[in-house]
Every structure is written in structure tokens, then in C-alpha cells.
Amino acid sequence: MLYVRCYCKLRGGHSGVLDIRRHFIHRDLAARNVLVGDNLVAKIADFGLSRGEEVYVKKTMGRLPVRWMAIESLNYSVYTTKSDVWSFGVLLWEIVSLGGTPYCGMTCAELYEKLPQGYRMEQPRNCDDEVYELMRQCWRDRPYERPPFSQISVQLNRMQEARKAYVNMALFENFTYAGIDATAEEA
């Protein structure tokens, strides 16, 4: 059953995040940084932006993965485990949307303006409400209101045990993939 395999990838990727949490703020959780190996075990890769601190404040200039960044990271250059939780929500959206570009069609300037006003990505057509609710929890305005990775793990385990189709595979025959913006502007 394909949905179980896809879901195991999510869970496996998330387990990798839990291991990282003990020592690092990753700062670039995104589908492009998840490697899937034997037995569909997902591993988090690319630690180029990671930092070994509880709170990291970026003080230098450089390109950033704006579409995966939490509001506090965009506005104040502050990164914590809770900003990684935000990014995990975007990673979950990427997987469910089958590789769509987050905030497709929006410029970085629009993101800076709209996210603090409460704008969030829409629920993909093929996405179960429970999975989208988890994404929304990850995208809460205030970092302290976002679930810790331990709670996300419990939710994902519960979903996996329910053996429910969280991504509607019946839509794949006529499914229109989420937009992919090859010219996506990044900071």
C-alpha cells in the first residue's frame, strides 16, 4: 500500500529530525535535504546551515531558504528548534503536494508581508484534514505555541497506527501537481 510507504518516509524523516534536535538547529529542513535509503528510512542531510546552539541569531548576510523560514527567522534572524518545527510543516506540505514549490507564485517580499498577517499555504486537494491540521500547528505565529518535535512524533505515530490514507491516492490518476516555480526568488 503506497500511502503507508509514503507515510513511513515522513515518519522516518521526522525521526531523523528528533535525533538532530539534541544538538543542532538545522535551519534548512526541506524535502531537498531528505535522503531515502534502504527500507524507506529517511535521513536528514545538508547540515551547512546548522548550528549547535539553543538559539542562533544570524548576523551575517547570505542566501537563505526563505520559503521554509519561520516568521521570527524572517523578521529577526532568530532560529530555534521551534523555527525548525515551522520548516518541518513546510516539508510536510512539500511531500503531500508531491514536490510543489511552497508559496508558488509569491515573491519573498510578499512572504515578508503576508505571513505576519496570518497567511498560510492552502490545504493540498489530496491532503487529509488531520495532516493539514498538523501543518497548521507547525505554522503558528508564536513559536511557543508550535508543538515540540516529541509531540509531532506522537501524532505521526498515532496516524501511522490508524493505517488511514492521509494522502488521497485516488486523485493521482487525474492529479494536477502543485505548482513548481523554477524562477522562485530567494533572498
LINDASUL-V394355 format. One record per backbone hydrogen bond with DSSP energy under -1.0 kcal/mol. NH is the residue of the N-H (numbers start at 1). CO is the residue of the C=O. If there is no record, write none. Layout:
nh: {NH;NH}
co: {CO;CO}
This chain:
nh: {5;6;7;8;9;10;11;12;13;14;15;16;17;18;19;20;21;23;24;25;33;34;35;37;40;41;43;45;51;56;58;66;68;69;74;75;76;77;78;79;84;85;86;87;88;89;90;91;92;93;94;95;96;97;98;99;101;104;106;111;112;113;114;115;118;119;127;128;132;133;134;135;136;137;138;139;140;145;146;152;153;154;155;156;157;158;159;160;161;162;163;168;169;171;172;178;184}
co: {1;2;3;4;5;6;7;8;9;10;11;12;13;14;15;16;17;20;20;51;30;31;43;41;37;38;35;33;25;79;77;64;65;66;70;71;72;73;72;56;80;81;82;83;84;85;86;87;88;89;90;91;92;93;95;94;179;101;103;107;108;109;110;111;115;114;124;166;128;129;130;131;132;133;134;135;137;142;143;148;149;150;151;152;153;154;155;156;157;158;160;126;167;168;169;97;181}
